[in-house]
Amino acid sequence: MAAVWQQVLAVDARYNAYRTPTFPQFRTQYIRRRSQLLRENAKAGHPPALRRQYLRLRGQLLGQRYGPLSEPGSARAYSNSIIRSSRTTLDRMEDFEDDPRALGARGHRRSVSRGSYQLQAQMNRAVYEDRPPGSVVPTSAAEASRAMAGDTSLSENYAFAGMYHVFDQHVDEAVPRVRFANDDRHRLACCSLDGSISLCQLVPAPPTVLQVLRGHTRGVSDFAWSLSNDILVSTSLDATMRIWASEDGRCIREIPDPDSAELLCCTFQPINNNLTVVGNAKHNVHVMNISTGKKVKGGSSKLTGRVLALSFDAPGRLLWAGDDRGSVFSFLFDMATGKLTKAKRLVVHEGSPVTSISARSWVSREARDPSLLINACLNKLLLYRVVDNEGTLQLKRSFPIEQSSHPVRSIFCPLMSFRQGACVVTGSEDMCVHFFDVERAAKAAVNKLQGHSAPVLDVSFNCDESLLASSDASGMVIVWRREQK
């Protein structure tokens, strides 16, 4: 029944804005209550044919009353503010504290060999020749790690269905980024185009907004947690980045962009969190020292367009940057000085903004080559293989999604290297969250979550994959829980 009530919820969510156009707060309350009632109804059980008939009739009645659906205005506004405007310039279920899956998860995801990509990949291929070429799922040597993750089927691993909570503090303003804290199951943050950042706590119940960080004068485009989660860095369309103390929400420092341009993305250097890389609307990438507030000497480089996405590999020696003209650049990062050296350029698709880059390291005895996940407004999610030390990319495969104009993001599942299969998750302009198995040649779709009423912009897992958060262009953040067996 879970799939059917999700579809009912999705139909209701899409017509939600029409019910009470002047009371946006009611929209979230309605979705919460509707989700609760549908879950209770699902437990009672009804003949499948009756459920499908109910879904069909409800959809018809809603359509007759409210007319054809149209895209929410806030979604269009967000698209205009980030993507379309750039073209004109040629440019985380209940408390799982006793969940055995959590044991052993902490720290595992960052244990990455520091050897070269080429050497390690060659060794892996030589030792595990039984694996298909280009495979990314674990080899037989991963049995111990797989036992940590539960050793269940891929469908069971990613059977997310129920809504654990809905956050609505940013209603009617897009939430471009949502992120769980590092190695954390219950702390979540999200930023909004209303100029604020929310820090949320999911346990103990009920989930609460702990802090709302205010200070930016325009929309917050991106943010990142430090490795120890004690600080956050944010970038804004007001041409500044801010450093925040997560414990009390205090702004520690405000740093203007060196070019006085809109800042569109940011990421911490994974080994040295004193350094943060930002990308701006004047096509530049800058390495910033957050202690001094100054740009690192030699830590700047120019792209062909506005910089929309950044991602380091786990060791922090390679940086990828994507722009709104369809290019992805790789940079060699000097760990000692912070200097950037431009290495390779890949044109994903000329004129199609690269809105998300997510790196996953497979440099270990248990798995194969490093991979990169890219969204690029092509109605496809792209999976690339990193083939050398300079970040050269080779397309492995693609997955169908709806993305033509919104800054949609995607992620690798954090325990992917410990599973029988490998899964990625992405937002989409069809208002759904999509799960794909990267190893299936056909029918790669594993799950689809429906409940948003606007394009889904970002997704984030907590560290043990018990919760998934998704945000959309109308300001709603939904926390989904894994279906309990």
Secondary structure in CASP SS format (residue, H / E / C, confidence):
PFRMAT SS
TARGET T0000
AUTHOR 0000-0000-0000
METHOD secondary structure of the structure
MODEL  1
M C 1.00
A H 1.00
A H 1.00
V H 1.00
W H 1.00
Q H 1.00
Q H 1.00
V H 1.00
L H 1.00
A H 1.00
V H 1.00
D H 1.00
A H 1.00
R H 1.00
Y C 1.00
N H 1.00
A H 1.00
Y H 1.00
R H 1.00
T C 1.00
P C 1.00
T C 1.00
F C 1.00
P H 1.00
Q H 1.00
F H 1.00
R H 1.00
T H 1.00
Q H 1.00
Y H 1.00
I H 1.00
R H 1.00
R H 1.00
R H 1.00
S H 1.00
Q H 1.00
L H 1.00
L H 1.00
R H 1.00
E H 1.00
N H 1.00
A H 1.00
K H 1.00
A H 1.00
G C 1.00
H C 1.00
P C 1.00
P H 1.00
A H 1.00
L H 1.00
R H 1.00
R H 1.00
Q H 1.00
Y H 1.00
L H 1.00
R H 1.00
L H 1.00
R H 1.00
G H 1.00
Q H 1.00
L H 1.00
L H 1.00
G H 1.00
Q H 1.00
R H 1.00
Y H 1.00
G C 1.00
P C 1.00
L C 1.00
S C 1.00
E C 1.00
P C 1.00
G H 1.00
S H 1.00
A H 1.00
R H 1.00
A H 1.00
Y H 1.00
S H 1.00
N H 1.00
S H 1.00
I H 1.00
I H 1.00
R H 1.00
S H 1.00
S H 1.00
R H 1.00
T H 1.00
T C 1.00
L C 1.00
D C 1.00
R C 1.00
M C 1.00
E C 1.00
D C 1.00
F C 1.00
E C 1.00
D C 1.00
D C 1.00
P H 1.00
R H 1.00
A H 1.00
L C 1.00
G C 1.00
A C 1.00
R C 1.00
G C 1.00
H H 1.00
R H 1.00
R H 1.00
S C 1.00
V C 1.00
S C 1.00
R C 1.00
G C 1.00
S C 1.00
Y H 1.00
Q H 1.00
L H 1.00
Q H 1.00
A H 1.00
Q H 1.00
M H 1.00
N H 1.00
R H 1.00
A H 1.00
V H 1.00
Y C 1.00
E C 1.00
D C 1.00
R C 1.00
P C 1.00
P C 1.00
G C 1.00
S C 1.00
V C 1.00
V C 1.00
P C 1.00
T C 1.00
S H 1.00
A H 1.00
A H 1.00
E H 1.00
A H 1.00
S H 1.00
R H 1.00
A H 1.00
M H 1.00
A C 1.00
G C 1.00
D C 1.00
T C 1.00
S C 1.00
L H 1.00
S H 1.00
E H 1.00
N H 1.00
Y C 1.00
A C 1.00
F E 1.00
A E 1.00
G E 1.00
M E 1.00
Y E 1.00
H E 1.00
V E 1.00
F E 1.00
D C 1.00
Q C 1.00
H C 1.00
V C 1.00
D C 1.00
E C 1.00
A C 1.00
V C 1.00
P C 1.00
R E 1.00
V E 1.00
R E 1.00
F E 1.00
A C 1.00
N C 1.00
D C 1.00
D C 1.00
R C 1.00
H C 1.00
R E 1.00
L E 1.00
A E 1.00
C E 1.00
C E 1.00
S C 1.00
L C 1.00
D C 1.00
G C 1.00
S E 1.00
I E 1.00
S E 1.00
L E 1.00
C E 1.00
Q E 1.00
L C 1.00
V C 1.00
P C 1.00
A C 1.00
P C 1.00
P C 1.00
T E 1.00
V E 1.00
L E 1.00
Q E 1.00
V E 1.00
L E 1.00
R E 1.00
G C 1.00
H C 1.00
T C 1.00
R C 1.00
G C 1.00
V E 1.00
S E 1.00
D E 1.00
F E 1.00
A E 1.00
W E 1.00
S C 1.00
L C 1.00
S C 1.00
N C 1.00
D C 1.00
I E 1.00
L E 1.00
V E 1.00
S E 1.00
T E 1.00
S E 1.00
L C 1.00
D C 1.00
A C 1.00
T E 1.00
M E 1.00
R E 1.00
I E 1.00
W E 1.00
A E 1.00
S C 1.00
E C 1.00
D C 1.00
G C 1.00
R C 1.00
C E 1.00
I E 1.00
R E 1.00
E E 1.00
I E 1.00
P E 1.00
D C 1.00
P C 1.00
D C 1.00
S C 1.00
A C 1.00
E C 1.00
L E 1.00
L E 1.00
C E 1.00
C E 1.00
T E 1.00
F E 1.00
Q C 1.00
P C 1.00
I C 1.00
N C 1.00
N C 1.00
N C 1.00
L E 1.00
T E 1.00
V E 1.00
V E 1.00
G E 1.00
N E 1.00
A C 1.00
K C 1.00
H C 1.00
N E 1.00
V E 1.00
H E 1.00
V E 1.00
M E 1.00
N E 1.00
I C 1.00
S C 1.00
T C 1.00
G C 1.00
K E 1.00
K E 1.00
V E 1.00
K E 1.00
G E 1.00
G E 1.00
S E 1.00
S E 1.00
K E 1.00
L C 1.00
T C 1.00
G C 1.00
R C 1.00
V E 1.00
L E 1.00
A E 1.00
L E 1.00
S E 1.00
F E 1.00
D C 1.00
A C 1.00
P C 1.00
G C 1.00
R C 1.00
L E 1.00
L E 1.00
W E 1.00
A E 1.00
G E 1.00
D E 1.00
D C 1.00
R C 1.00
G C 1.00
S E 1.00
V E 1.00
F E 1.00
S E 1.00
F E 1.00
L E 1.00
F E 1.00
D C 1.00
M C 1.00
A C 1.00
T C 1.00
G C 1.00
K C 1.00
L E 1.00
T E 1.00
K E 1.00
A E 1.00
K E 1.00
R E 1.00
L E 1.00
V E 1.00
V C 1.00
H C 1.00
E C 1.00
G C 1.00
S C 1.00
P C 1.00
V C 1.00
T C 1.00
S E 1.00
I E 1.00
S E 1.00
A E 1.00
R E 1.00
S C 1.00
W C 1.00
V C 1.00
S E 1.00
R C 1.00
E C 1.00
A E 1.00
R C 1.00
D C 1.00
P C 1.00
S E 1.00
L E 1.00
L E 1.00
I E 1.00
N E 1.00
A C 1.00
C C 1.00
L C 1.00
N C 1.00
K E 1.00
L E 1.00
L E 1.00
L E 1.00
Y E 1.00
R E 1.00
V E 1.00
V C 1.00
D C 1.00
N C 1.00
E C 1.00
G C 1.00
T C 1.00
L E 1.00
Q E 1.00
L E 1.00
K E 1.00
R E 1.00
S E 1.00
F E 1.00
P E 1.00
I C 1.00
E C 1.00
Q C 1.00
S C 1.00
S C 1.00
H C 1.00
P C 1.00
V C 1.00
R C 1.00
S E 1.00
I E 1.00
F E 1.00
C C 1.00
P C 1.00
L C 1.00
M H 1.00
S H 1.00
F H 1.00
R C 1.00
Q C 1.00
G C 1.00
A C 1.00
C E 1.00
V E 1.00
V E 1.00
T E 1.00
G C 1.00
S C 1.00
E C 1.00
D C 1.00
M C 1.00
C E 1.00
V E 1.00
H E 1.00
F E 1.00
F E 1.00
D E 1.00
V C 1.00
E C 1.00
R C 1.00
A C 1.00
A C 1.00
K C 1.00
A C 1.00
A E 1.00
V E 1.00
N E 1.00
K E 1.00
L E 1.00
Q E 1.00
G C 1.00
H C 1.00
S C 1.00
A C 1.00
P C 1.00
V E 1.00
L E 1.00
D E 1.00
V E 1.00
S E 1.00
F E 1.00
N C 1.00
C C 1.00
D C 1.00
E C 1.00
S C 1.00
L E 1.00
L E 1.00
A E 1.00
S E 1.00
S E 1.00
D E 1.00
A C 1.00
S C 1.00
G C 1.00
M C 1.00
V E 1.00
I E 1.00
V E 1.00
W E 1.00
R E 1.00
R E 1.00
E C 1.00
Q C 1.00
K C 1.00
END
